[in-house]
Amino acid sequence: MGAAGTLDGVLRLPGNVYAEMVGHCLGGLPDEACGLLGGDRESGAVARCYPARNAAASAKLYEVDGRDYLRADRDAEARGQEIIGVFHSHTHTDAYPSPTDVARASDPASDPGWHYVIVSLRDTHPTVRSYRIHGDGVDEEAVVVGPG
């Protein structure tokens, strides 16, 4: 077993989910955009992207809208899946968790098994990276984009 319960420390994104996630982040400019990922926790395989409103309406931080979270959670459960991660954009910085990102992920209310995906929009082409955050530790995992 790899990081935090996944089989090999890999986040698997179908091409259509990757495109929807990156498109949502680009559409959120100039603010950070965010959303949730539904799928299988054990394998790290994402099946669905749930774009959400950034309740913070900020270019420096994100907060998944509570109604959007509830809608995504119910939909994932109805499909026999669960929410396995969250994504958000960094509009002017690298795709690496900020101190605020780490603090939020380490909050007792956060799910320690989640994948934390960051889409950097700093450069011409978006950069997507995924992390497991536990306490003050930040471990990067591979992102594999496949058919779909």
C-alpha positions, 0 to 999 in steps of 0.5 A, a space after each residue: 500500500 502506498 500513501 494514505 491507503 491508496 494502492 500505489 500513491 497514484 491519482 488516476 484521472 480519466 481524460 474527461 475529468 481532467 479536462 473538466 477540472 482544468 476548464 473549471 479552474 480556467 473559468 474561475 479566473 481571476 479567482 481561485 476555482 475549486 471542486 470535488 473528486 468522486 471515485 474509489 478511495 482504495 485505488 485512487 481512481 477518480 470517476 467524476 468531477 464536481 465543480 463547485 462555487 468558491 464561497 470565499 470568492 477570492 484570488 488567494 484562497 478557496 472554500 467549497 460551497 457547502 451546498 455544492 459539497 452536499 450535492 456532490 456527496 449525495 451524487 457520489 453515494 448514489 453511484 456507489 462512490 465517495 468523495 476522495 479529494 478536492 481540487 483548486 487552482 493557484 492563479 499566480 503560484 506553483 501547483 504546491 500547497 500553500 501554508 493555508 492549504 496545509 492548515 486547512 487539510 490538517 484541520 480535524 474536520 478534514 478527511 485525512 485520506 483525501 487527495 489534494 489536487 492543485 491546478 496552477 494557472 501561472 504559466 501558459 499551460 496549466 500544471 496539475 499536481 496531487 498531494 497527500 497532506 497529513 499534519 505538517 507533512 506534504 507528500 506528492 503523488 503521481 497523477 496519471 491521466 488516462 482514457 475517458 
